Amino acid sequence: MINRQWLLASRPKGSIEDTNFSYKECEVPNRELKPNEILVKNLLFLCAPTMRNWMSPPGNSLYPSIPLGSPIMAPAIAVVIESGSAEYAPGDRVSTRAGWQDYEILSTDLVPVGKIPDEMTSVDAMGKFGLNSLTGYFGMLEVGQPKENDVVVVSGAAGATGSVAAQIARIKGCRVIGIAGGEQKCQWLTEDCQLDGAINYKNRNVEKELRDLCPDGINIYYDNVGGDILQAAIENMAVKGRIVLCGQISSYNDEKPAEGPRNMMRLIYGSITMQGFLTRNYTDNFPSAIGNLKTWYEQGKVLFKQDVREGFENLPLIYRALFDGSNDGVLLVQINSD
Ligand SMILES: NC(=O)c1ccc[n+]([C@@H]2O[C@H](COP(=O)([O-])OP(=O)(O)OC[C@H]3O[C@@H](n4cnc5c(N)ncnc54)[C@H](OP(=O)(O)O)[C@@H]3O)[C@@H](O)[C@H]2O)c1
């Protein structure tokens, strides 16, 4: 048995290139497991935008940084092959963080590992009920705190995280406007997800459209992208508005940290709050969140888009779809069958 690996060969400067990755084949790890170690076979990887930040040099102590020459780190679904842990048995499927490789030994003391219920497919565990949906859930409900009739604007609204955040705000009785790149995505948001409006940021003046669509201001702005779109929202916030900082994908390929938003006096005079968060702050509440997402899904109140692609060899190419907007919802790569 061989272990295929995609390693970080060089740190990207700007957009990711083929040369940032190198392919290697090696032996499957074969040593005695220590207590709390498990040997897993990776089945499925989530393409998460923030992995681009992990490819950057170490320096920001709050981010992990993938060492050069190591497998690219990613959220993954894996099956346990051998176990030195009393909690996990061979055959269990787990949600974890793993490297872009077929096999590896994980220490359950060092990486997050959670068992997947038998009745849930690996795709649903990382897709519909996975990290991105949970991010939209906690970011909107816990940080945004939507109230009936609030005006809510979500950027990256047709994506995995944004579409869930926007639909939850709609369920809570808010008036919801999505911002997305392209007419097709905007049409999906208004016709299928039943949002109240959508702005195609690629060919519209977002600041002006927000002023027209939200004449009394925005109560909650859920930001997945940062940059000019964040600025346009800041200019249109209502008094006591809340800005939920979920992600800044528009700057992940930049070599320097993004310029800060301007006009902070609006936040002061408007008593506006801006708060970042990480989904992992809410792990204790994952089971109840998954329960609620399932109920809304079964009732037809939330739609999920899962863009499932195949092939270990295609990982570096597929990953880049996040940055040109060609992913159609949560982007998953199946590398081994369940
Ligand atoms: N805080 C957390 O714990 C947490 C957890 C998960 C994800 N996130 C963040 O949530 C955001 C969405 O992640 P996701 O995994 O759900 O991905 P996604 O939204 O499904 O896919 C990424 C989307 O970003 C948009 N995009 C790419 N480059 C852009 C640019 N320069 N300007 C504006 N939009 C751009 C594209 O959509 P368009 O076609 O609409 O441009 C693309 O489809 C990311 O910022 C991510 O880092 C945060």
The ligand as an SDF file (V2000), in Angstrom:
LIG
                    3D

 48 52  0  0  0  0  0  0  0  0999 V2000
  -14.9070   32.2520   11.3200 N   0  0  0  0  0  0  0  0  0  0  0  0
  -14.9310   30.9620   11.0620 C   0  0  0  0  0  0  0  0  0  0  0  0
  -14.8700   30.1130   11.9750 O   0  0  0  0  0  0  0  0  0  0  0  0
  -15.0670   30.5000    9.6440 C   0  0  0  0  0  0  0  0  0  0  0  0
  -15.3500   29.1480    9.3560 C   0  0  0  0  0  0  0  0  0  0  0  0
  -15.5490   28.7870    8.0130 C   0  0  0  0  0  0  0  0  0  0  0  0
  -15.4380   29.7320    7.0030 C   0  0  0  0  0  0  0  0  0  0  0  0
  -15.1140   31.0200    7.3300 N   0  0  0  0  0  0  0  0  0  0  0  0
  -15.0040   32.0500    6.2880 C   0  0  0  0  0  0  0  0  0  0  0  0
  -16.2490   32.1270    5.6080 O   0  0  0  0  0  0  0  0  0  0  0  0
  -16.0390   32.6050    4.2890 C   0  0  0  0  0  0  0  0  0  0  0  0
  -16.7570   31.6840    3.2920 C   0  0  0  0  0  0  0  0  0  0  0  0
  -16.1230   30.4130    3.3410 O   0  0  0  0  0  0  0  0  0  0  0  0
  -16.7820   29.1200    2.6560 P   0  0  0  0  0  0  0  0  0  0  0  0
  -15.9200   27.9810    3.0350 O   0  0  0  0  0  0  0  0  0  0  0  0
  -18.2260   29.0980    2.9650 O   0  0  0  0  0  0  0  0  0  0  0  0
  -16.5520   29.3830    1.1110 O   0  0  0  0  0  0  0  0  0  0  0  0
  -17.6490   29.6980   -0.0220 P   0  0  0  0  0  0  0  0  0  0  0  0
  -18.3380   30.9620    0.3470 O   0  0  0  0  0  0  0  0  0  0  0  0
  -18.4700   28.4920   -0.2940 O   0  0  0  0  0  0  0  0  0  0  0  0
  -16.6940   29.9040   -1.2760 O   0  0  0  0  0  0  0  0  0  0  0  0
  -15.8780   31.0210   -1.3670 C   0  0  0  0  0  0  0  0  0  0  0  0
  -16.6110   32.1280   -2.1550 C   0  0  0  0  0  0  0  0  0  0  0  0
  -15.9770   33.3770   -1.8690 O   0  0  0  0  0  0  0  0  0  0  0  0
  -16.2720   34.2570   -2.9310 C   0  0  0  0  0  0  0  0  0  0  0  0
  -15.0570   35.0280   -3.2530 N   0  0  0  0  0  0  0  0  0  0  0  0
  -13.8470   34.5540   -3.6710 C   0  0  0  0  0  0  0  0  0  0  0  0
  -12.9860   35.5830   -3.8670 N   0  0  0  0  0  0  0  0  0  0  0  0
  -13.6890   36.7150   -3.5710 C   0  0  0  0  0  0  0  0  0  0  0  0
  -13.3590   38.1050   -3.5840 C   0  0  0  0  0  0  0  0  0  0  0  0
  -12.1330   38.5370   -3.9350 N   0  0  0  0  0  0  0  0  0  0  0  0
  -14.3170   39.0070   -3.2430 N   0  0  0  0  0  0  0  0  0  0  0  0
  -15.5580   38.5980   -2.8790 C   0  0  0  0  0  0  0  0  0  0  0  0
  -15.9320   37.2900   -2.8310 N   0  0  0  0  0  0  0  0  0  0  0  0
  -15.0030   36.3750   -3.1700 C   0  0  0  0  0  0  0  0  0  0  0  0
  -16.7070   33.4210   -4.1250 C   0  0  0  0  0  0  0  0  0  0  0  0
  -18.1040   33.6380   -4.2930 O   0  0  0  0  0  0  0  0  0  0  0  0
  -18.6610   34.7570   -5.3390 P   0  0  0  0  0  0  0  0  0  0  0  0
  -18.8610   34.0360   -6.6340 O   0  0  0  0  0  0  0  0  0  0  0  0
  -19.9070   35.2180   -4.6790 O   0  0  0  0  0  0  0  0  0  0  0  0
  -17.5850   35.8020   -5.4520 O   0  0  0  0  0  0  0  0  0  0  0  0
  -16.4870   31.9900   -3.6610 C   0  0  0  0  0  0  0  0  0  0  0  0
  -17.4200   31.1010   -4.1950 O   0  0  0  0  0  0  0  0  0  0  0  0
  -14.5240   32.6600    4.0820 C   0  0  0  0  0  0  0  0  0  0  0  0
  -14.0760   33.9880    4.2750 O   0  0  0  0  0  0  0  0  0  0  0  0
  -14.0040   31.7600    5.1880 C   0  0  0  0  0  0  0  0  0  0  0  0
  -12.6850   32.0630    5.5690 O   0  0  0  0  0  0  0  0  0  0  0  0
  -14.9410   31.4140    8.6270 C   0  0  0  0  0  0  0  0  0  0  0  0
  1  2  1  0
  2  3  2  0
  2  4  1  0
  4  5  1  0
  4 48  2  0
  5  6  2  0
  6  7  1  0
  7  8  2  0
  8  9  1  0
  8 48  1  0
  9 10  1  0
  9 46  1  0
 10 11  1  0
 11 12  1  0
 11 44  1  0
 12 13  1  0
 13 14  1  0
 14 15  2  0
 14 16  1  0
 14 17  1  0
 17 18  1  0
 18 19  2  0
 18 20  1  0
 18 21  1  0
 21 22  1  0
 22 23  1  0
 23 24  1  0
 23 42  1  0
 24 25  1  0
 25 26  1  0
 25 36  1  0
 26 27  1  0
 26 35  1  0
 27 28  2  0
 28 29  1  0
 29 30  1  0
 29 35  2  0
 30 31  1  0
 30 32  2  0
 32 33  1  0
 33 34  2  0
 34 35  1  0
 36 37  1  0
 36 42  1  0
 37 38  1  0
 38 39  2  0
 38 40  1  0
 38 41  1  0
 42 43  1  0
 44 45  1  0
 44 46  1  0
 46 47  1  0
M  CHG  2   8   1  16  -1
M  END
$$$$
